[in-house]
């Protein structure tokens, strides 16, 4: 599966964009419920997104996996 430079960039954007939107939500949930549920949610998003990207058959699967990774993976560092 050959990807163009634009497609690779789109995959990176799909990991970064949800991170900007989810940061405040994870911060609120962190304050309300503590770190453990947030760490489980973000690690789960990271694992599931990586699984989808690992078994990707086309670029759409890569984009889907990147979006799921973006929902939690970078928030794992701050949690």
Backbone as CSV, one residue per row, in Angstrom:
resi,resn,N_x,N_y,N_z,CA_x,CA_y,CA_z,C_x,C_y,C_z
1,UNK,0.845,-1.172,0.000,0.000,0.000,0.000,0.892,1.237,0.000
2,UNK,1.056,1.864,-1.101,1.874,3.070,-1.206,1.034,4.292,-0.857
3,UNK,1.600,5.147,-0.022,0.907,6.368,0.366,1.651,7.561,-0.205
4,UNK,0.890,8.594,-0.531,1.514,9.820,-0.987,1.911,10.659,0.222
5,UNK,2.691,11.687,-0.010,3.095,12.587,1.069,1.884,13.266,1.692
6,UNK,0.903,13.589,0.871,-0.295,14.251,1.369,-1.094,13.321,2.288
7,UNK,-1.190,12.062,1.918,-1.925,11.110,2.733,-1.235,10.876,4.075
8,UNK,0.068,10.818,4.069,0.816,10.660,5.318,0.608,11.886,6.206
9,UNK,0.625,13.068,5.615,0.367,14.289,6.375,-1.036,14.324,6.942
10,UNK,-2.010,13.862,6.167,-3.391,13.808,6.661,-3.516,12.869,7.852
11,UNK,-2.816,11.756,7.810,-2.837,10.827,8.941,-2.275,11.464,10.201
12,UNK,-1.207,12.226,10.067,-0.649,12.945,11.211,-1.592,14.001,11.741
13,UNK,-2.266,14.700,10.825,-3.234,15.715,11.232,-4.394,15.074,11.984
14,UNK,-4.806,13.903,11.540,-5.918,13.227,12.206,-5.550,12.746,13.603
15,UNK,-4.264,12.611,13.895,-3.859,12.295,15.264,-3.790,13.556,16.116
16,UNK,-3.433,14.689,15.519,-3.248,15.923,16.280,-4.552,16.669,16.540
17,UNK,-5.446,16.691,15.580,-6.660,17.498,15.700,-7.563,17.059,16.857
18,UNK,-7.869,15.758,17.018,-8.707,15.372,18.161,-8.044,15.692,19.500
19,UNK,-6.725,15.671,19.526,-5.999,15.983,20.750,-6.326,17.390,21.238
20,UNK,-6.412,18.332,20.329,-6.737,19.705,20.702,-8.139,19.810,21.286
21,UNK,-9.055,19.023,20.775,-10.437,19.077,21.244,-10.656,18.283,22.531
22,UNK,-9.924,17.209,22.708,-10.157,16.328,23.847,-9.414,16.753,25.112
23,UNK,-8.392,17.584,24.983,-7.612,18.013,26.147,-8.456,18.593,27.271
24,UNK,-9.306,19.563,26.995,-10.137,20.115,28.073,-11.099,19.094,28.679
25,UNK,-11.631,18.195,27.862,-12.538,17.174,28.384,-11.796,16.228,29.322
26,UNK,-10.623,15.777,28.901,-9.845,14.899,29.765,-9.415,15.619,31.044
27,UNK,-9.104,16.902,30.955,-8.763,17.671,32.151,-9.926,17.738,33.126
28,UNK,-11.114,17.975,32.613,-12.311,18.013,33.458,-12.548,16.656,34.111
29,UNK,-12.472,15.585,33.307,-12.683,14.249,33.862,-11.592,13.868,34.859
30,UNK,-10.371,14.325,34.609,-9.267,14.083,35.540,-9.558,14.719,36.890
31,UNK,-10.052,15.950,36.870,-10.385,16.643,38.117,-11.549,15.979,38.847
32,UNK,-12.510,15.445,38.102,-13.703,14.860,38.715,-13.496,13.425,39.194
33,UNK,-12.720,12.638,38.457,-12.648,11.202,38.737,-11.252,10.679,39.027
34,UNK,-10.236,11.502,38.940,-8.881,11.051,39.197,-8.191,10.531,37.935
35,UNK,-6.979,10.066,38.129,-6.137,9.704,36.996,-6.427,8.326,36.419
36,UNK,-6.822,7.370,37.243,-6.927,5.988,36.773,-7.894,5.810,35.603
37,UNK,-9.137,6.313,35.666,-10.029,6.124,34.512,-9.535,6.824,33.251
38,UNK,-8.877,7.955,33.409,-8.358,8.688,32.256,-7.216,7.909,31.618
39,UNK,-6.341,7.372,32.432,-5.232,6.581,31.893,-5.762,5.346,31.176
40,UNK,-6.770,4.693,31.729,-7.357,3.517,31.063,-7.992,3.902,29.732
41,UNK,-8.718,5.020,29.697,-9.376,5.451,28.460,-8.356,5.833,27.394
42,UNK,-7.345,6.606,27.781,-6.362,7.045,26.786,-5.504,5.883,26.298
43,UNK,-5.137,4.979,27.203,-4.357,3.811,26.781,-5.201,2.906,25.887
44,UNK,-6.485,2.790,26.179,-7.373,1.997,25.340,-7.501,2.572,23.940
45,UNK,-7.637,3.905,23.848,-7.700,4.556,22.528,-6.413,4.329,21.758
46,UNK,-5.306,4.435,22.443,-4.013,4.239,21.794,-3.879,2.805,21.286
47,UNK,-4.227,1.837,22.120,-4.094,0.433,21.731,-5.037,0.072,20.586
48,UNK,-6.293,0.501,20.670,-7.266,0.168,19.639,-6.921,0.843,18.315
49,UNK,-6.502,2.112,18.378,-6.102,2.813,17.159,-4.888,2.186,16.501
50,UNK,-3.919,1.778,17.302,-2.731,1.110,16.748,-3.093,-0.241,16.146
51,UNK,-4.040,-0.948,16.749,-4.492,-2.221,16.197,-5.129,-2.011,14.823
52,UNK,-5.981,-1.002,14.714,-6.617,-0.722,13.423,-5.576,-0.329,12.382
53,UNK,-4.649,0.541,12.756,-3.614,0.934,11.793,-2.711,-0.229,11.427
54,UNK,-2.453,-1.112,12.374,-1.595,-2.262,12.094,-2.191,-3.226,11.089
55,UNK,-3.507,-3.344,11.089,-4.187,-4.247,10.157,-4.840,-3.501,9.000
56,UNK,-4.438,-2.263,8.769,-5.048,-1.437,7.724,-4.858,-2.059,6.341
57,UNK,-5.936,-2.056,5.591,-5.896,-2.550,4.221,-5.876,-1.423,3.205
58,UNK,-6.266,-0.243,3.639,-6.249,0.912,2.748,-6.061,2.184,3.565
59,UNK,-6.002,3.296,2.890,-5.722,4.570,3.558,-6.852,4.968,4.505
60,UNK,-8.079,4.595,4.182,-9.204,4.910,5.062,-9.028,4.262,6.428
61,UNK,-8.539,3.053,6.467,-8.287,2.381,7.744,-7.180,3.094,8.519
62,UNK,-6.169,3.552,7.810,-5.092,4.303,8.464,-5.651,5.589,9.075
63,UNK,-6.513,6.270,8.333,-7.126,7.500,8.845,-8.003,7.208,10.063
64,UNK,-8.777,6.144,10.012,-9.633,5.778,11.131,-8.794,5.469,12.372
65,UNK,-7.758,4.681,12.199,-6.875,4.374,13.320,-6.192,5.605,13.876
66,UNK,-5.773,6.508,13.007,-5.124,7.739,13.462,-6.088,8.604,14.257
67,UNK,-7.337,8.661,13.817,-8.345,9.431,14.553,-8.597,8.866,15.938
68,UNK,-8.645,7.549,16.040,-8.852,6.914,17.345,-7.638,7.127,18.239
69,UNK,-6.457,7.029,17.683,-5.248,7.318,18.466,-5.292,8.758,18.976
70,UNK,-5.725,9.673,18.129,-5.811,11.081,18.526,-6.789,11.334,19.642
71,UNK,-7.778,10.470,19.812,-8.738,10.664,20.891,-8.124,10.442,22.267
72,UNK,-6.982,9.803,22.330,-6.453,9.555,23.647,-4.962,9.479,23.808
73,UNK,-4.237,9.124,22.785,-2.833,8.778,22.969,-1.997,9.914,23.541
74,UNK,-2.127,11.105,23.030,-1.280,12.178,23.536,-1.713,12.636,24.921
75,UNK,-2.955,12.404,25.274,-3.412,12.744,26.627,-2.843,11.772,27.661
76,UNK,-2.378,10.626,27.212,-1.775,9.654,28.127,-0.547,10.260,28.798
77,UNK,0.225,11.039,28.058,1.432,11.674,28.627,1.073,12.645,29.730
78,UNK,0.014,13.421,29.552,-0.338,14.435,30.551,-1.077,13.846,31.740
79,UNK,-1.646,12.663,31.581,-2.375,12.037,32.687,-1.408,11.386,33.658
